Amino acid sequence: MSRITVDDSLRAQLLGLRGKVELCDSKGKILGHFLPVDETTRLPHPDDGCPYTTEELQRFQQETGGRYLSEIWKGLQQT
């Protein structure tokens, strides 16, 4: 991943943002997207949204079963 050092003015604008933000030039052309990180974990902020409800995540944790990756690869080679 590339890294760009921003000046203090842009840093001030980016601090405190939550969620994905479009970065545009003065003509409105989108240059890219900025995704703030939670400074304590260095991961995207949890409020960015998980596609699953708390109940679904708890249910996923309780599920059993599945296959080893080697079994999945073997099955894919047979098709």
BANULUM-476826 format. One record per residue: residue in one letter; z, y, x of N, C-alpha, C in turn. Coordinates in steps of 0.001 Angstrom, whole numbers, m for minus. Each point is the difference from the previous one (the first is absolute). Layout:
<rs>
{r A,{Z,Y,X},{Z,Y,X},{Z,Y,X}},
...
</rs>
This chain:
<rs>
{r M,{0,m1166,839},{0,1166,m839},{0,1231,886}},
{r S,{m786,992,m395},{m41,1263,737},{1171,877,m408}},
{r R,{299,984,857},{1109,910,m283},{m449,1431,262}},
{r I,{351,907,m927},{m268,1430,154},{1331,726,m87}},
{r T,{250,910,938},{1215,803,m24},{m275,1264,m815}},
{r V,{834,242,m1012},{m206,1170,m866},{855,1166,485}},
{r D,{m439,1210,m345},{786,1174,366},{1154,178,m991}},
{r D,{895,932,310},{1192,193,m827},{m331,430,m1423}},
{r S,{m1072,759,m173},{m385,467,m1334},{m384,m1182,m900}},
{r L,{m845,m887,505},{m403,m1169,m789},{1176,m949,m203}},
{r R,{818,m144,1035},{1186,m852,m115},{887,470,m1148}},
{r A,{198,1303,m114},{828,557,m1067},{m587,m314,m1377}},
{r Q,{m1324,7,m106},{m648,m313,m1273},{137,m1483,m356}},
{r L,{21,m855,999},{41,m1441,m243},{1412,m529,m234}},
{r L,{994,678,563},{1380,m465,m143},{418,m12,m1461}},
{r G,{659,m1044,m403},{519,m80,m1356},{m990,m500,m1029}},
{r L,{m1235,m235,404},{m978,m524,m949},{323,m1446,m331}},
{r R,{m292,m389,m1224},{211,m1382,m420},{m1289,m490,m630}},
{r G,{m453,m1120,445},{m1245,m552,m529},{m1203,464,803}},
{r K,{m1127,m619,m280},{m1227,264,732},{m521,1401,m318}},
{r V,{m496,709,1031},{m499,1356,m134},{m1394,63,625}},
{r E,{m938,683,m687},{m1315,226,573},{56,1203,928}},
{r L,{m607,m112,1163},{m141,1118,930},{m1435,491,m101}},
{r C,{m167,1302,m304},{m1325,587,m209},{m215,1181,945}},
{r D,{m1283,294,274},{m297,1200,774},{m65,1202,m933}},
{r S,{m334,1180,530},{5,1227,m795},{m1060,4,m1101}},
{r K,{m995,m894,103},{m1051,m82,m1027},{299,m1079,m1034}},
{r G,{1154,m673,152},{372,m1028,m968},{m478,m1401,352}},
{r K,{m664,m151,1147},{m467,m1327,425},{1203,m832,441}},
{r I,{111,m1188,m555},{1115,m880,356},{m210,m531,1414}},
{r L,{1006,203,837},{m40,m467,1379},{654,m1367,152}},
{r G,{977,m265,m850},{722,m1260,89},{1227,40,m881}},
{r H,{860,m962,218},{1220,m114,m787},{1206,m64,928}},
{r F,{1082,555,m492},{1259,m17,739},{1002,m781,m832}},
{r L,{651,m976,618},{1020,m800,m664},{1303,185,753}},
{r P,{946,765,m585},{1266,242,697},{790,m1289,180}},
{r V,{827,m27,1029},{852,m1157,241},{1449,381,m195}},
{r D,{792,m985,m343},{1442,175,m87},{514,m42,1429}},
{r E,{593,1073,461},{427,109,1401},{1024,m1055,398}},
{r T,{768,m537,m941},{1015,m985,371},{m603,m1372,230}},
{r T,{m1125,m303,m635},{m577,m1334,130},{m1378,9,644}},
{r R,{m618,1182,77},{m1366,150,514},{m1001,m791,m837}},
{r L,{313,m203,m1271},{m902,m662,m935},{m380,987,m1092}},
{r P,{m1084,m260,m757},{m314,892,m1111},{1196,139,m940}},
{r H,{142,1146,m600},{1124,288,m881},{m2,m953,m1190}},
{r P,{1149,m546,m385},{55,m970,m1097},{m472,559,m1337}},
{r D,{55,1304,m185},{m458,588,m1257},{m1519,24,m119}},
{r D,{m701,m437,1041},{m1454,m51,m82},{m459,m1005,m1039}},
{r G,{891,m883,m386},{m302,m896,m1106},{m311,m1418,429}},
{r C,{712,m904,m563},{m237,m1423,183},{m676,m494,m1272}},
{r P,{m1001,m846,114},{m682,m458,m1219},{833,m972,m844}},
{r Y,{1163,m402,479},{825,m973,m706},{1302,633,m473}},
{r T,{490,m473,m1133},{1287,460,m501},{1112,m699,777}},
{r T,{1212,518,m113},{1157,m618,652},{177,m1429,m489}},
{r E,{m201,m202,m1289},{158,m1345,m569},{m1028,m964,583}},
{r E,{m1247,471,165},{m1036,m858,582},{339,m366,1442}},
{r L,{480,964,770},{358,m272,1390},{1134,m1014,91}},
{r Q,{989,119,m891},{1098,m964,m17},{m511,m1385,m371}},
{r R,{m919,m75,m952},{m574,m1288,m395},{m786,m618,1161}},
{r F,{m757,828,724},{m762,m497,1149},{926,m626,1034}},
{r Q,{1162,608,235},{942,m512,981},{548,m1365,m401}},
{r Q,{78,m278,m1280},{574,m1252,m489},{m1027,m1124,m102}},
{r E,{m1283,341,88},{m1039,m1020,m117},{44,m951,1190}},
{r T,{m292,m1241,m270},{m76,m1018,1050},{m1407,m567,12}},
{r G,{m296,m768,1000},{m1311,m634,75},{m878,696,1012}},
{r G,{m1278,m241,m164},{m967,596,919},{m511,m1032,988}},
{r R,{m856,468,905},{m582,m875,1009},{104,671,1366}},
{r Y,{m5,m826,1023},{m46,519,1353},{m1389,582,256}},
{r L,{m74,981,890},{m1270,614,324},{m1005,m1024,511}},
{r S,{449,m968,769},{m916,m1026,521},{m645,m790,m1142}},
{r E,{750,m237,m1088},{m549,m699,m1156},{m1040,860,m722}},
{r I,{266,1302,m65},{m955,912,m639},{m1300,21,793}},
{r W,{106,103,1343},{m1204,15,838},{m789,m1299,m165}},
{r K,{710,m1119,m20},{m665,m1292,m157},{m750,m49,m1334}},
{r G,{626,481,m1064},{m654,35,m1313},{m1218,906,m21}},
{r L,{58,1106,703},{m1147,913,49},{m1171,m589,768}},
{r Q,{279,m822,991},{m1071,m610,802},{m740,m1073,m798}},
{r Q,{648,m552,m1011},{m632,m1058,m797},{m957,550,m1042}},
{r T,{53,1309,m267},{m885,562,m1028},{m1260,554,581}},
</rs>
